């Protein structure tokens, strides 16, 4: 009985020391298919070869929202428990690099980032667009954030890290579909 109590105490203390991953949820109406797979695919288009990258600022904002979502979801959703630590580290690096690219505050909550970027992606006019880009999560201000979204520099590191994660996710999906779990 004492051994069981010690094991439970060790489990609880180990869990208490594990870093918490900040993550967001996507609106259920956003994707018609599995949100994790759909967001990963959208992020791959956004951060893959620049010839595939969406031209419209609003579509780019949605791509950043998908990346923000997937960088947390793949680390916390039970479906992805078998994802390697290396892939989880890459997801954290991806999030940091993407936030730096458009001037999102490092400490911004992931749900806030997703909500604001999705609001940007839904705007119909420039006044609303600039109002959304004026959100405090953007450290550069509305005008500079808009310029960053419009004139994205090549993001090879994000794309290559995302490709590695995507390959592992595909392997896990294939394993699950063949009853490998």
Buried (B, 14 or more C-beta within 10 A) or exposed (E): EEEEEEEEEEEEEEEEEEEEBBBBEBEEEBBEEEBBBBBBBBBBBBBBEEEEBBEEBBBBBBBBBBBBBBBBBBBBEEBBEEBEEEBBEBBBBBBBBBBEBBBBBEEBEBBBBBBBBBBBBEBEEEEEBBBBBEBEBBBBEBEBBBBBBEEBEEBEEBBEBBEBBBEBBEEBBEEEEEEEE
